[in-house]
Amino acid sequence: MKRGDFTGITGIPTQDMAMWESMGPITDRSQDNPGASDLAVAQFRRMMVAAAKKFRDGGPAIGADKELPYASLSSFEGVVPKTTDWRALGVAAQPAVTAK
């Protein structure tokens, strides 16, 4: 920690793994005040649980029911109005392609 690494564990991925492995039981988060990135992670987890349940019940795997080619996806960074659909950010404008 004296060398400037607050946790004493070298590297962010290793720090993350240490936290994952040492978290213990699920914590009561009812009093937390999540930030924007926390809300995005929570939404992503909800989407993954819903997708797993849909697949379990015989539905298509993630993305199998979409008409958007994966090659048209990219990351996005920026400030946009709250009315912007976040699912459309980083998607290149091109005609939809139907999966066969």
Buried (B, 14 or more C-beta within 10 A) or exposed (E): EEEEEEEEBEEEEEBEEEEEEEEEEEEEEEEEEEEEEEEEEEEEEEEEEEBEEBEEEEEEEBEEEEEBEEEBEEEEEEEEEEEEEEEEEEEEEEEEEEEE
